[in-house]
């Protein structure tokens, strides 16, 4: 049996807050970043933290690399060159959400609690990097688009990743319950297991009608595709994400598009032809994002979100509407490459910093 989701957290996690900004010294030589971390389940060692506030995730090996580039610097800091040869693997990225031993100590977690959260893929909830819904968060970094990008190039080059409520369960009658860690283990997992979102009775291979929250597409992503650099904003209104009710949007379409089941909506607030953007040079990006607040009973949205996007200091987006997922936690940031096309993709990014509300 495959038990994908075991539990969430035993107690309230530490309040989300950004780590203190710092600047790495520029090293003399470029170097490949060899380690990859499981940010959901692993306590990250200080020596594996990159650029003061991120850790490496995703594939490694020939064709799937992250290089700390001391030659191609951005505002005096080293950059990170991400390369994926093809779509044989999903991602090479740096993640701003992770948990350290200091975070675990501050939360006073016992070894038994740590073990439960490791199994639940929820240990990182006690770390930093998660946005607060309903408040303005600022994200800044540089992007270097190589001239090799063309109409065949495809991939997400930065994203805000959702955080599903892993102990939220819908029964066969459609009733939704958000369980505590203890109750989820004692009342649910003693009777069934979950493969992705779908529940099965113990020792059975037939779905039993139960579903658990598993997440979906990134609620906000900066993408390369169809010869464009473009932004995709998503909202998922349900407490339990319905992965069968999909909706996608590609350039040149920008207007709001809803899924067939009306549970999701997507729009593209920014689209720019790659040919109209400078290549082989650094482009400063800044986003000021307010993630939507959702009603605790799961009945809908409480307040709209908003996106302000700046390119080279010029505002190019002023958008508002439903934004994010109907979950307890706000999203966290990652940059690099996610889901490249068959021809692969190469991009450099640098100097990510985030700032919560003042």
C-alpha distance (Angstrom), angle and dihedral (degrees) to the residues before:
residue distance angle dihedral
X1 . . .
X2 3.77 . .
X3 3.78 113.2 .
X4 3.77 103.0 -171.3
X5 3.78 97.1 170.4
X6 3.77 122.0 36.6
X7 3.76 108.5 161.3
X8 3.75 147.3 -36.4
X9 3.76 126.2 -131.3
X10 3.80 129.8 -34.2
X11 3.78 95.8 -144.8
X12 3.79 139.9 3.5
X13 3.82 110.9 -59.2
X14 3.74 123.9 -130.3
X15 3.78 113.1 -76.3
X16 3.79 112.2 -91.0
X17 3.80 114.2 -105.5
X18 3.79 134.4 155.8
X19 3.78 119.4 -103.4
X20 3.76 118.3 -111.6
X21 3.79 112.4 -82.8
X22 3.80 117.3 -114.2
X23 3.78 138.9 160.2
X24 3.80 125.4 -123.7
X25 3.76 117.2 -134.4
X26 3.79 113.2 -108.2
X27 3.79 108.2 -107.7
X28 3.79 122.9 -143.8
X29 3.78 97.4 -118.2
X30 3.78 136.7 36.7
X31 3.79 115.8 -113.7
X32 3.79 137.5 -169.8
X33 3.79 116.4 -116.5
X34 3.78 102.5 -129.9
X35 3.81 104.1 177.4
X36 3.80 124.2 83.2
X37 3.79 121.8 -165.3
X38 3.78 135.8 -151.9
X39 3.79 97.7 -136.0
X40 3.81 94.8 -173.2
X41 3.80 96.9 56.8
X42 3.81 108.3 20.1
X43 3.81 133.5 82.4
X44 3.80 101.9 -132.9
X45 3.80 119.2 -132.5
X46 3.79 116.6 -130.8
X47 3.81 90.0 -120.9
X48 3.82 90.4 61.2
X49 3.82 95.7 54.4
X50 3.81 110.4 108.0
X51 3.81 125.3 -149.5
X52 3.81 88.2 -4.2
X53 3.80 95.6 -75.1
X54 3.83 113.9 42.5
X55 3.81 142.1 62.4
X56 3.80 131.3 -154.2
X57 3.81 120.7 -105.6
X58 3.78 135.6 174.2
X59 3.79 137.9 36.7
X60 3.79 126.5 -6.9
X61 3.75 135.2 -171.4
X62 3.81 135.7 66.9
X63 3.78 109.8 -11.3
X64 3.83 96.1 12.5
X65 3.78 109.1 77.8
X66 3.80 146.2 149.9
X67 3.79 115.4 -159.5
X68 3.78 124.7 -170.4
X69 3.79 98.8 -138.0
X70 3.80 116.1 -151.1
X71 3.80 92.8 176.8
X72 3.80 100.9 53.9
X73 3.81 98.5 54.1
X74 3.81 127.8 176.9
X75 3.81 116.5 -147.0
X76 3.79 88.6 -21.4
X77 3.81 95.6 -51.7
X78 3.81 128.1 107.6
X79 3.77 118.6 -98.2
X80 3.79 130.8 -142.6
X81 3.78 121.0 -125.8
X82 3.80 114.4 -154.5
X83 3.79 121.2 -163.5
X84 3.80 131.9 179.5
X85 3.79 116.7 178.0
X86 3.82 95.0 -156.0
X87 3.78 143.9 -30.0
X88 3.81 94.1 -70.6
X89 3.82 89.3 111.0
X90 3.79 133.0 30.6
X91 3.79 107.5 -131.0
X92 3.80 153.8 2.9
X93 3.81 107.8 -175.1
X94 3.77 147.9 138.8
X95 3.82 114.8 -120.1
X96 3.80 125.3 -150.7
X97 3.83 92.5 -159.5
X98 3.80 118.5 79.7
X99 3.80 140.6 120.4
X100 3.81 129.1 -118.3
X101 3.80 132.8 -163.5
X102 3.82 88.3 -102.6
X103 3.82 89.1 57.1
X104 3.81 91.8 49.9
X105 3.81 91.7 47.5
X106 3.82 91.3 49.1
X107 3.82 89.7 53.3
X108 3.84 91.2 50.4
X109 3.80 91.8 -132.8
X110 3.79 117.1 177.5
X111 3.79 120.9 -136.1
X112 3.81 88.9 -106.4
X113 3.81 91.3 53.3
X114 3.80 91.2 46.9
X115 3.80 90.0 52.9
X116 3.81 91.5 51.2
X117 3.78 92.1 50.5
X118 3.78 92.2 46.6
X119 3.80 88.8 54.9
X120 3.80 89.9 45.2
X121 3.81 94.8 50.0
X122 3.81 86.9 -126.8
X123 3.81 104.2 107.4
X124 3.80 90.4 104.4
X125 3.82 90.0 65.6
X126 3.82 85.9 81.6
X127 3.80 92.0 57.9
X128 3.79 132.2 71.0
X129 3.78 135.0 -93.8
X130 3.81 101.9 77.5
X131 3.80 120.0 122.5
X132 3.79 121.9 -130.1
X133 3.79 112.8 -120.6
X134 3.80 116.5 -120.6
X135 3.81 94.4 23.7
X136 3.81 131.7 94.5
X137 3.80 115.6 -101.9
X138 3.80 122.3 -173.6
X139 3.81 122.6 -147.7
X140 3.81 122.7 -172.6
X141 3.80 132.8 179.5
X142 3.78 143.4 132.0
X143 3.81 127.1 -105.4
X144 3.80 126.2 -159.2
X145 3.81 112.6 -161.7
X146 3.81 110.8 -162.3
X147 3.79 119.1 -139.2
X148 3.81 87.6 -119.9
X149 3.83 89.7 77.7
X150 3.80 111.8 103.3
X151 3.79 142.0 152.8
X152 3.82 91.2 -63.7
X153 3.82 93.8 54.5
X154 3.78 115.3 105.8
X155 3.80 138.8 173.4
X156 3.78 148.2 93.7
X157 3.81 108.9 -89.2
X158 3.80 97.9 -175.6
X159 3.77 132.0 9.8
X160 3.76 145.6 175.0
X161 3.79 105.8 -131.3
X162 3.80 122.9 -146.2
X163 3.82 123.7 -128.0
X164 3.83 112.1 -141.1
X165 3.80 121.4 -147.4
X166 3.80 96.0 -115.3
X167 3.81 96.5 -165.7
X168 3.81 95.8 51.0
X169 3.80 108.9 111.1
X170 3.81 134.0 -175.2
X171 3.80 117.1 -153.6
X172 3.84 124.7 -145.4
X173 3.82 90.6 -90.9
X174 3.80 92.3 56.4
X175 3.81 96.7 -105.9
X176 3.81 112.0 143.8
X177 3.81 123.6 -148.0
X178 3.80 128.0 -178.2
X179 3.80 104.9 -149.8
X180 3.76 129.2 -158.6
X181 3.79 115.3 -117.0
X182 3.82 91.1 -103.0
X183 3.80 95.2 47.5
X184 3.78 93.0 45.0
X185 3.79 90.5 54.7
X186 3.81 96.3 41.9
X187 3.82 100.9 37.4
X188 3.80 103.9 29.9
X189 3.79 112.1 23.6
X190 3.80 92.9 46.6
X191 3.81 87.4 63.3
X192 3.80 106.0 32.0
X193 3.77 147.5 8.9
X194 3.80 131.8 -141.1
X195 3.79 131.4 -130.1
X196 3.80 102.7 -163.8
X197 3.83 103.6 -50.3
X198 3.80 98.2 -19.7
X199 3.82 125.2 94.5
X200 3.81 125.8 -142.5
X201 3.79 130.1 -174.9
X202 3.79 113.9 -111.0
X203 3.84 110.3 -79.7
X204 3.82 91.1 9.2
X205 3.80 132.3 112.4
X206 3.81 94.2 -165.0
X207 3.83 117.7 96.4
X208 3.81 111.7 -111.5
X209 3.81 98.0 -156.1
X210 3.81 96.7 -102.7
X211 3.82 121.2 122.5
X212 3.79 132.5 -168.2
X213 3.81 128.5 -157.2
X214 3.81 110.5 -96.1
X215 3.80 105.2 161.6
X216 3.78 131.3 -120.5
X217 3.79 142.9 -145.1
X218 3.84 119.6 -11.5
X219 3.82 109.0 -82.4
X220 3.81 89.3 -136.8
X221 3.80 128.6 18.7
X222 3.80 139.6 167.1
X223 3.79 107.8 -142.7
X224 3.78 143.2 -175.9
X225 3.80 115.8 -144.5
X226 3.80 144.3 120.6
X227 3.79 89.3 24.3
X228 3.83 91.9 -58.5
X229 3.77 142.3 106.0
X230 3.79 103.3 -140.2
X231 3.79 143.8 166.2
X232 3.82 123.0 -129.5
X233 3.83 120.2 -160.6
X234 3.81 120.3 -168.1
X235 3.79 138.8 -173.4
X236 3.80 126.2 -166.0
X237 3.80 111.2 -167.5
X238 3.81 99.5 -172.4
X239 3.80 126.2 91.4
X240 3.80 87.7 -140.3
X241 3.80 111.7 45.8
X242 3.79 112.6 -126.7
X243 3.80 103.2 -146.5
X244 3.80 91.8 -173.2
X245 3.83 90.9 62.9
X246 3.80 97.4 73.5
X247 3.78 131.3 170.7
X248 3.82 129.0 -177.3
X249 3.77 136.1 -179.2
X250 3.80 130.9 -162.5
X251 3.82 133.5 179.3
X252 2.93 135.8 -50.0
X253 3.82 89.3 31.1
X254 3.81 112.8 85.4
X255 3.79 106.7 158.3
X256 3.79 123.1 103.8
X257 3.79 115.0 -77.1
X258 3.82 124.9 -169.4
X259 3.78 129.3 -155.8
X260 3.80 119.8 -110.7
X261 3.80 91.8 -106.0
X262 3.83 90.4 47.4
X263 3.83 90.7 -127.2
X264 3.81 95.0 115.1
X265 3.78 138.8 36.7
X266 3.78 133.5 -169.7
X267 3.80 136.3 -170.6
X268 3.80 137.6 171.1
X269 3.82 111.5 -131.6
X270 3.83 93.6 178.8
X271 3.80 132.9 36.7
X272 3.80 127.4 163.6
X273 3.77 130.5 170.0
X274 3.80 111.2 -114.0
X275 3.78 87.6 -132.8
X276 3.82 89.1 60.8
X277 3.81 93.4 53.1
X278 3.80 126.0 78.7
X279 3.80 113.0 -101.5
X280 3.80 131.0 -155.2
X281 3.79 90.5 22.5
X282 3.79 136.2 87.2
X283 3.81 120.4 -90.5
X284 3.82 116.5 -165.4
X285 3.81 113.4 -137.7
X286 3.78 129.4 -167.5
X287 3.80 129.3 -179.0
X288 3.80 127.4 -172.3
X289 3.79 105.9 -165.5
X290 3.79 132.7 -177.6
X291 3.80 111.6 -168.0
X292 3.79 116.6 -145.2
X293 3.78 120.0 -102.6
X294 3.80 116.0 -131.1
X295 3.79 131.1 -153.2
X296 3.79 111.7 -99.4
X297 3.80 92.6 -131.7
X298 3.80 90.0 59.2
X299 3.80 93.5 -117.2
X300 3.80 95.3 127.7
X301 3.76 147.7 -73.0
X302 3.80 123.2 -22.2
X303 3.81 99.0 -170.0
X304 3.81 136.8 0.8
X305 3.75 123.2 -110.1
X306 3.78 128.1 -133.8
X307 3.81 141.5 -152.2
X308 3.78 129.1 -153.6
X309 3.80 113.6 -176.5
X310 3.81 126.4 -169.9
X311 3.81 126.1 -167.5
X312 3.81 116.2 -167.2
X313 3.81 88.0 -14.1
X314 3.83 94.4 -54.2
X315 3.78 118.7 115.1
X316 3.81 110.1 -123.2
X317 3.84 101.2 165.0
X318 3.80 133.0 46.4
X319 3.81 104.3 166.4
X320 3.80 135.4 156.7
X321 3.80 134.8 -176.1
X322 3.81 141.5 94.6
X323 3.80 108.2 -26.9
X324 3.80 131.3 177.1
X325 3.77 136.4 6.0
X326 3.79 131.0 -53.6
X327 3.82 92.4 -109.3
X328 3.77 137.3 123.4
X329 3.80 95.4 -115.6
X330 3.77 127.1 57.7
X331 3.84 119.8 -127.7
X332 3.79 128.7 -85.4
X333 3.79 130.1 -139.7
X334 3.80 130.6 -109.8
X335 3.77 132.2 169.4
X336 3.76 133.1 -167.9
X337 3.81 125.6 68.8
X338 3.80 127.7 -35.0
X339 3.81 124.6 -178.4
X340 3.80 102.2 -9.0
X341 3.77 122.5 -165.1
X342 3.78 125.7 -106.3
X343 3.80 92.4 -87.1
X344 3.80 93.5 54.9
X345 3.78 129.4 -132.1
X346 3.81 140.3 -120.1
X347 3.81 126.2 -158.8
X348 3.81 139.2 155.0
X349 3.81 126.0 -140.2
X350 3.78 132.7 177.2
X351 3.78 151.5 178.5
X352 3.80 100.9 19.7
X353 3.80 113.0 -170.6
X354 3.79 130.1 168.9
X355 3.79 130.0 -164.6
X356 3.77 127.1 -165.5
X357 3.81 124.7 -149.4
X358 3.78 115.2 -53.4
